Amino acid sequence: MTHSEARVGQVALVTGGSRGIGFAVAQRLLVSGMSVAILGRDRAALADAVARLEQAGAGRVIATAADVADEESIAQAVSTTVDRLGPLDVLVTSAGTSMRARRALVETSTDEWMRLVDANLTGAYLTIRNALSHMERTGSGYVITIMSTASFHSSANGGLYAATKYGVRALTESLIEEYRGTGIRVSSISPGPVDTSIWDRKLEPPTATERALMLHPADVADTVGWLLDRPPHVHVQDITLTPWVAADGSQARVGPDRHQPVPTRNPRRKGQGL
Ligand SMILES: NC(=O)c1ccc[n+]([C@@H]2O[C@H](COP(=O)([O-])OP(=O)(O)OC[C@H]3O[C@@H](n4cnc5c(N)ncnc54)[C@H](OP(=O)(O)O)[C@@H]3O)[C@@H](O)[C@H]2O)c1
């Protein structure tokens, strides 16, 4: 049996699965035959996502509504997943948020700091802690944290978001050492800009041209699938994914005329980072 065949019937919880990267991950795992629980706060969005995922997938999909920063509701959501689908094999933490606008630290508010820390850092901590307590019962599992290039590179005006992602990196790296050599693996994916609804919430959303230069949610989802297909003796710590933008700000065309660079502005230089 191949590793991807072994995934058929396994159970995954994908936080932030109602849209964006989490939705694409849920879709990818369902197509591979896994049973998937998606988690988010907005019940209507979850119901809509389940309806769309049911059309796409071979596996079973359920939704569980919770705020990842709420200790009781996240514990309940993880238990519900196990009760309804079976022992948890995979956790993908994709729930998260970003700054409404890039701002110098002195111009930021405590409210925005708490919003980011709650969703990105406390949320990852609570979700992982609860999922691991279930995985420890079976002695096996895979935790994949969706971080960001901001988890290792902080830039001017992006400090609040980066602080939360650096925090998730610290948690992830500690967990790798805590579980090294066991049946529980922990990895992370650190994407650059991905074209999702997270950008719609910006005070000044990127233009269509800028969005066209971003990664697609499926690029991250494919990477999750690739990680899960690694044999048990292989550990991948972190994968950085970025749009392929040349140093001069041009992007190579995909297709027959791919050797002709298209002049564009480099989204990173323009300060598009989350
Ligand atoms: N898009 C990018 O450019 C990019 C790049 C690097 C890293 N990332 C990271 O990737 C992750 C997913 O981002 P995305 O672009 O897919 O965002 P998105 O399209 O805005 O989706 C965010 C998801 O997280 C859920 N969520 C947010 N806050 C939550 C909370 N407190 N409790 C439970 N669920 C919550 C949302 O559902 P509800 O709102 O209904 O709760 C939604 O399902 C985030 O951690 C983000 O930092 C994104």
PDBQT file of the ligand as one rigid body, heavy atoms in Angstrom, charges set to zero:
ROOT
HETATM    1  N1  LIG A 301      -3.338  34.549   2.167  1.00  0.00    +0.000 N 
HETATM    2  C1  LIG A 301      -2.057  34.804   2.350  1.00  0.00    +0.000 C 
HETATM    3  O1  LIG A 301      -1.433  35.619   1.628  1.00  0.00    +0.000 OA
HETATM    4  C2  LIG A 301      -1.305  34.103   3.450  1.00  0.00    +0.000 A 
HETATM    5  C3  LIG A 301       0.098  34.078   3.385  1.00  0.00    +0.000 A 
HETATM    6  C4  LIG A 301       0.819  33.454   4.391  1.00  0.00    +0.000 A 
HETATM    7  C5  LIG A 301       0.143  32.874   5.441  1.00  0.00    +0.000 A 
HETATM    8  N2  LIG A 301      -1.218  32.925   5.508  1.00  0.00    +0.000 N 
HETATM    9  C6  LIG A 301      -1.862  32.316   6.654  1.00  0.00    +0.000 C 
HETATM   10  O2  LIG A 301      -2.689  31.277   6.207  1.00  0.00    +0.000 OA
HETATM   11  C7  LIG A 301      -3.799  31.122   7.084  1.00  0.00    +0.000 C 
HETATM   12  C8  LIG A 301      -5.087  31.128   6.263  1.00  0.00    +0.000 C 
HETATM   13  O3  LIG A 301      -5.182  32.369   5.597  1.00  0.00    +0.000 OA
HETATM   14  P1  LIG A 301      -6.197  32.602   4.391  1.00  0.00    +0.000 P 
HETATM   15  O4  LIG A 301      -5.499  33.481   3.448  1.00  0.00    +0.000 OA
HETATM   16  O5  LIG A 301      -6.767  31.314   3.938  1.00  0.00    +0.000 OA
HETATM   17  O6  LIG A 301      -7.318  33.468   5.160  1.00  0.00    +0.000 OA
HETATM   18  P2  LIG A 301      -8.896  33.604   4.876  1.00  0.00    +0.000 P 
HETATM   19  O7  LIG A 301      -9.224  33.371   3.465  1.00  0.00    +0.000 OA
HETATM   20  O8  LIG A 301      -9.281  34.904   5.503  1.00  0.00    +0.000 OA
HETATM   21  O9  LIG A 301      -9.497  32.404   5.761  1.00  0.00    +0.000 OA
HETATM   22  C9  LIG A 301      -9.328  32.436   7.142  1.00  0.00    +0.000 C 
HETATM   23  C10 LIG A 301     -10.040  31.249   7.766  1.00  0.00    +0.000 C 
HETATM   24  O10 LIG A 301      -9.751  31.229   9.166  1.00  0.00    +0.000 OA
HETATM   25  C11 LIG A 301     -10.977  31.258   9.904  1.00  0.00    +0.000 C 
HETATM   26  N3  LIG A 301     -10.754  31.994  11.134  1.00  0.00    +0.000 N 
HETATM   27  C12 LIG A 301     -10.238  33.245  11.285  1.00  0.00    +0.000 A 
HETATM   28  N4  LIG A 301     -10.194  33.584  12.566  1.00  0.00    +0.000 NA
HETATM   29  C13 LIG A 301     -10.697  32.519  13.268  1.00  0.00    +0.000 A 
HETATM   30  C14 LIG A 301     -10.935  32.256  14.637  1.00  0.00    +0.000 A 
HETATM   31  N5  LIG A 301     -10.640  33.163  15.590  1.00  0.00    +0.000 N 
HETATM   32  N6  LIG A 301     -11.454  31.064  14.997  1.00  0.00    +0.000 NA
HETATM   33  C15 LIG A 301     -11.765  30.144  14.055  1.00  0.00    +0.000 A 
HETATM   34  N7  LIG A 301     -11.570  30.329  12.740  1.00  0.00    +0.000 NA
HETATM   35  C16 LIG A 301     -11.045  31.510  12.353  1.00  0.00    +0.000 A 
HETATM   36  C17 LIG A 301     -11.977  31.932   8.961  1.00  0.00    +0.000 C 
HETATM   37  O11 LIG A 301     -13.321  31.604   9.259  1.00  0.00    +0.000 OA
HETATM   38  P3  LIG A 301     -14.246  32.592  10.175  1.00  0.00    +0.000 P 
HETATM   39  O12 LIG A 301     -13.900  33.996   9.830  1.00  0.00    +0.000 OA
HETATM   40  O13 LIG A 301     -15.651  32.204   9.852  1.00  0.00    +0.000 OA
HETATM   41  O14 LIG A 301     -13.885  32.265  11.585  1.00  0.00    +0.000 OA
HETATM   42  C18 LIG A 301     -11.545  31.323   7.631  1.00  0.00    +0.000 C 
HETATM   43  O15 LIG A 301     -12.062  30.011   7.517  1.00  0.00    +0.000 OA
HETATM   44  C19 LIG A 301      -3.700  32.265   8.094  1.00  0.00    +0.000 C 
HETATM   45  O16 LIG A 301      -3.113  31.778   9.271  1.00  0.00    +0.000 OA
HETATM   46  C20 LIG A 301      -2.777  33.249   7.419  1.00  0.00    +0.000 C 
HETATM   47  O17 LIG A 301      -2.052  34.021   8.353  1.00  0.00    +0.000 OA
HETATM   48  C21 LIG A 301      -1.958  33.520   4.517  1.00  0.00    +0.000 A 
ENDROOT
TORSDOF 0
